[in-house]
Amino acid sequence: MHWSWTYSIYIAITLICWRHIQLIFLQSGVFWLYTFYMLYAVVIIIIALLPQIRNLYKK
């Protein structure tokens, strides 16, 4: 796969992990911004894993 496809998956997973770590350490509840970024990361992963996108970025 092309490096940009691979790194989009890595960045989305990193964003999910980062938000979880912030929620664990801050323990200040769930703000709307945390929910937005979590959903944004999930959307990035879903779009990157679509068959049309995978075929587009095949080597």
C-alpha positions in Angstrom: 0.0 0.0 0.0 1.0 3.6 -0.5 2.7 5.3 2.4 -0.1 7.9 2.7 -2.8 5.3 3.1 -0.8 3.5 5.8 -0.1 6.7 7.7 -3.7 7.8 7.6 -4.5 4.5 9.5 -1.7 5.1 11.9 -2.7 8.7 12.6 -6.3 7.7 13.2 -5.3 5.0 15.7 -2.9 7.4 17.4 -5.7 9.9 17.7 -8.0 7.4 19.3 -5.2 6.3 21.8 -4.3 9.9 22.6 -7.9 10.7 23.5 -8.3 7.7 25.6 -5.1 8.5 27.5 -6.3 12.1 28.0 -9.6 10.8 29.4 -7.8 8.4 31.8 -5.4 11.0 33.1 -7.6 14.1 33.2 -10.7 12.3 34.4 -12.7 15.4 33.7 -15.6 13.9 31.9 -16.3 13.7 28.2 -16.3 17.0 26.4 -17.9 17.4 23.0 -14.5 17.9 21.5 -13.3 14.5 22.6 -16.4 12.9 21.1 -15.9 14.8 17.8 -12.2 13.7 17.5 -13.0 10.1 18.3 -15.7 10.0 15.7 -13.4 11.8 13.3 -10.7 9.1 13.8 -13.3 6.3 13.2 -14.5 8.0 10.0 -10.9 8.2 8.8 -10.4 4.5 9.4 -13.7 3.5 7.8 -12.9 5.6 4.7 -9.4 4.3 4.4 -10.6 0.7 4.6 -13.2 1.1 1.8 -12.4 -1.2 -1.1 -12.4 1.7 -3.6 -9.8 3.6 -1.6 -7.7 0.5 -1.0 -7.7 -0.2 -4.8 -6.8 3.4 -5.5 -3.7 3.3 -3.2 -2.4 -0.2 -4.2 1.1 -0.3 -5.5 
